[in-house]
Amino acid sequence: MKLKITKSYCWHDPNELGMPERVVNMYFINGIPFTWDELTEEEESNYSCTIAANTHQRRYTAEDLFIASGYLIMEECHPCFFEMELENPEMLAELDDGI
């Protein structure tokens, strides 16, 4: 079975880390969040990212990502740590470009 990576603009609320809530590019594997990227300057100046995040109807905390990532690692399905068959491996390559 091939897994699918998707991304969408979401609100990330890392208040427990002392950081303000903000819109990020959240990456999901079969609907489970596993990492996020900061917005580019161009994306930050575009209100459509905020509108898209508002329609997502979920705010993710650092704890949410910790729990989801822990689950994916336990199941050996975390795409940053394990090789697996992906429907769209170019999405994972996109993450590598940001490093």
TILUM-737909 format. One line per field, with one value per residue: residue in three letters; y, x, z of N, C-alpha, C, O in turn. Coordinates in steps of 0.2 Angstrom, whole numbers, padded with zeros to 4 digits. Layout:
N
code = c(Ala;...);
n.v = c(Y;...);
n.u = c(X;...);
n.w = c(Z;...);
ca.v = c(Y;...);
ca.u = c(X;...);
ca.w = c(Z;...);
c.v = c(Y;...);
c.u = c(X;...);
c.w = c(Z;...);
o.v = c(Y;...);
o.u = c(X;...);
o.w = c(Z;...);
This chain:
99
code = c(Met;Lys;Leu;Lys;Ile;Thr;Lys;Ser;Tyr;Cys;Trp;His;Asp;Pro;Asn;Glu;Leu;Gly;Met;Pro;Glu;Arg;Val;Val;Asn;Met;Tyr;Phe;Ile;Asn;Gly;Ile;Pro;Phe;Thr;Trp;Asp;Glu;Leu;Thr;Glu;Glu;Glu;Glu;Ser;Asn;Tyr;Ser;Cys;Thr;Ile;Ala;Ala;Asn;Thr;His;Gln;Arg;Arg;Tyr;Thr;Ala;Glu;Asp;Leu;Phe;Ile;Ala;Ser;Gly;Tyr;Leu;Ile;Met;Glu;Glu;Cys;His;Pro;Cys;Phe;Phe;Glu;Met;Glu;Leu;Glu;Asn;Pro;Glu;Met;Leu;Ala;Glu;Leu;Asp;Asp;Gly;Ile);
n.v = c(-0006;0011;0026;0043;0059;0075;0093;0107;0124;0128;0133;0135;0132;0135;0139;0134;0134;0146;0154;0164;0161;0155;0154;0140;0129;0114;0097;0081;0063;0052;0059;0062;0073;0077;0085;0103;0118;0134;0149;0156;0172;0178;0170;0174;0187;0186;0185;0174;0163;0163;0163;0150;0143;0146;0139;0126;0123;0118;0119;0116;0110;0110;0098;0090;0087;0080;0069;0063;0061;0052;0041;0038;0035;0024;0015;0013;0022;0035;0047;0054;0046;0033;0022;0021;0016;0028;0038;0050;0054;0066;0076;0073;0076;0089;0093;0090;0099;0111;0110);
n.u = c(0004;0003;0008;0002;0008;0003;0000;-0004;-0010;-0009;-0014;-0001;0002;0013;0013;0018;0031;0034;0032;0024;0007;0005;0004;0008;0016;0010;0014;0007;0005;-0005;-0015;-0011;-0002;0016;0027;0032;0034;0041;0033;0036;0043;0035;0023;0020;0016;0004;-0013;-0021;-0015;-0018;-0032;-0034;-0028;-0037;-0049;-0045;-0048;-0042;-0030;-0013;-0003;0014;0014;0004;0010;0021;0015;0009;0020;0027;0019;0019;0033;0033;0025;0033;0032;0035;0039;0051;0061;0060;0061;0049;0035;0029;0015;0017;0032;0039;0035;0041;0054;0053;0053;0066;0073;0071;0080);
n.w = c(0000;-0005;0003;0005;0005;0010;0010;0019;0023;0040;0057;0069;0085;0096;0110;0122;0120;0121;0110;0097;0090;0073;0055;0046;0034;0035;0035;0030;0032;0025;0032;0045;0054;0053;0051;0049;0040;0040;0033;0017;0013;0003;0004;0017;0016;0009;0010;0007;0012;0026;0026;0020;0031;0041;0036;0038;0051;0062;0075;0078;0090;0098;0106;0100;0087;0092;0098;0087;0078;0086;0086;0072;0071;0079;0072;0062;0051;0048;0037;0037;0044;0040;0026;0013;0003;-0007;-0013;-0019;-0020;-0022;-0014;-0002;-0006;-0008;0006;0009;0002;0009;0019);
ca.v = c(0000;0017;0031;0049;0065;0081;0098;0113;0129;0127;0137;0131;0136;0133;0143;0131;0135;0154;0157;0166;0157;0157;0150;0136;0124;0108;0091;0075;0057;0049;0063;0063;0078;0074;0091;0109;0123;0141;0151;0160;0179;0179;0167;0178;0193;0184;0183;0168;0157;0164;0161;0143;0140;0147;0134;0120;0122;0114;0122;0111;0112;0106;0092;0087;0085;0075;0063;0061;0059;0046;0036;0036;0031;0017;0011;0014;0025;0042;0047;0057;0041;0026;0022;0018;0017;0034;0039;0056;0055;0073;0080;0072;0079;0096;0094;0090;0106;0116;0109);
ca.u = c(0000;0007;0005;0002;0010;-0001;0002;-0009;-0008;-0013;-0011;0003;0002;0018;0013;0021;0038;0035;0032;0017;0003;0007;0002;0014;0015;0010;0014;0003;0005;-0012;-0019;-0007;0004;0022;0032;0030;0039;0039;0030;0041;0041;0030;0017;0018;0012;-0002;-0018;-0024;-0013;-0021;-0038;-0033;-0027;-0044;-0053;-0043;-0052;-0038;-0024;-0009;0002;0020;0012;0000;0015;0025;0011;0008;0027;0029;0014;0022;0039;0032;0023;0038;0028;0037;0043;0058;0065;0059;0059;0042;0032;0025;0012;0020;0039;0042;0033;0047;0060;0052;0055;0074;0075;0071;0085);
ca.w = c(0000;-0005;0007;0002;0008;0008;0015;0019;0028;0046;0062;0073;0091;0100;0115;0127;0119;0121;0103;0095;0085;0067;0050;0044;0030;0039;0031;0033;0029;0026;0036;0051;0054;0055;0052;0047;0037;0040;0027;0014;0014;-0001;0007;0023;0013;0005;0015;0006;0017;0032;0024;0020;0038;0045;0034;0040;0057;0068;0077;0080;0095;0098;0109;0094;0083;0096;0099;0080;0076;0090;0083;0066;0072;0082;0067;0056;0045;0048;0031;0038;0047;0037;0018;0012;-0004;-0007;-0020;-0021;-0016;-0024;-0008;0003;-0009;-0006;0013;0009;-0001;0014;0024);
c.v = c(0006;0022;0038;0055;0071;0086;0103;0118;0128;0132;0132;0135;0133;0137;0140;0132;0142;0157;0159;0161;0159;0152;0147;0132;0117;0102;0085;0069;0053;0053;0065;0068;0075;0080;0097;0113;0130;0143;0156;0167;0181;0176;0171;0184;0192;0181;0177;0162;0157;0161;0153;0140;0140;0141;0127;0118;0118;0118;0116;0114;0108;0099;0087;0083;0079;0069;0059;0058;0052;0040;0033;0033;0024;0012;0010;0017;0033;0043;0051;0052;0035;0027;0018;0020;0023;0035;0045;0058;0062;0077;0079;0076;0087;0098;0095;0096;0111;0116;0113);
c.u = c(0004;0004;0006;0003;0006;0002;-0004;-0007;-0013;-0010;-0007;0003;0007;0019;0018;0029;0039;0035;0025;0014;0005;0004;0008;0011;0015;0010;0011;0005;-0001;-0016;-0016;-0002;0010;0028;0028;0035;0036;0037;0036;0039;0035;0023;0015;0014;0006;-0007;-0022;-0021;-0016;-0029;-0039;-0032;-0034;-0049;-0051;-0046;-0048;-0032;-0019;-0004;0008;0018;0008;0005;0020;0022;0011;0015;0029;0025;0017;0028;0038;0029;0027;0036;0030;0042;0050;0063;0065;0058;0053;0040;0027;0021;0015;0027;0042;0040;0038;0053;0059;0054;0063;0077;0076;0076;0091);
c.w = c(0000;-0001;0004;0007;0006;0012;0014;0024;0034;0051;0067;0079;0096;0107;0121;0126;0119;0115;0101;0090;0078;0062;0047;0038;0033;0034;0034;0029;0031;0032;0043;0050;0056;0055;0049;0044;0039;0033;0024;0015;0009;0001;0013;0021;0010;0010;0013;0010;0023;0031;0024;0027;0042;0042;0036;0047;0063;0069;0080;0085;0095;0101;0104;0090;0086;0097;0092;0077;0080;0088;0077;0066;0075;0077;0061;0050;0045;0042;0032;0041;0043;0029;0018;0005;-0003;-0014;-0023;-0018;-0017;-0018;-0003;0001;-0007;0001;0013;0006;0004;0019;0023);
o.v = c(0007;0023;0039;0055;0072;0085;0104;0117;0127;0135;0126;0141;0129;0139;0144;0131;0145;0163;0155;0158;0166;0146;0150;0131;0115;0102;0084;0069;0052;0050;0068;0067;0072;0079;0097;0112;0131;0140;0158;0169;0185;0179;0172;0186;0197;0177;0174;0157;0152;0158;0150;0135;0136;0139;0123;0112;0114;0120;0113;0119;0103;0094;0081;0077;0074;0064;0053;0052;0048;0035;0027;0028;0019;0006;0007;0014;0036;0040;0050;0053;0031;0031;0013;0024;0023;0034;0046;0062;0064;0082;0084;0078;0090;0103;0099;0098;0116;0120;0113);
o.u = c(0009;-0002;0010;0001;0006;0005;-0007;-0003;-0019;-0005;-0009;0005;0005;0025;0021;0033;0045;0038;0020;0017;0005;0003;0013;0005;0021;0006;0012;0006;-0003;-0019;-0019;0003;0011;0033;0023;0041;0030;0039;0040;0033;0031;0018;0009;0009;0002;-0006;-0025;-0025;-0018;-0031;-0043;-0036;-0035;-0053;-0056;-0047;-0052;-0028;-0022;-0001;0008;0021;0010;0005;0022;0025;0012;0015;0031;0028;0018;0030;0041;0031;0026;0037;0027;0047;0054;0069;0070;0054;0051;0042;0023;0024;0015;0027;0046;0043;0040;0057;0064;0057;0066;0082;0080;0077;0096);
o.w = c(0004;0000;-0001;0012;-0001;0018;0009;0029;0034;0051;0068;0079;0101;0109;0125;0131;0117;0114;0104;0086;0078;0063;0046;0037;0035;0029;0040;0023;0036;0036;0047;0046;0061;0058;0046;0046;0038;0028;0027;0017;0011;0001;0014;0025;0008;0013;0018;0011;0026;0036;0026;0028;0046;0046;0036;0049;0067;0064;0085;0084;0091;0098;0103;0088;0083;0095;0091;0075;0077;0087;0076;0063;0073;0077;0056;0044;0041;0042;0027;0041;0044;0027;0021;0002;0001;-0019;-0029;-0014;-0014;-0017;0001;0005;-0006;0002;0016;0008;0003;0023;0027);
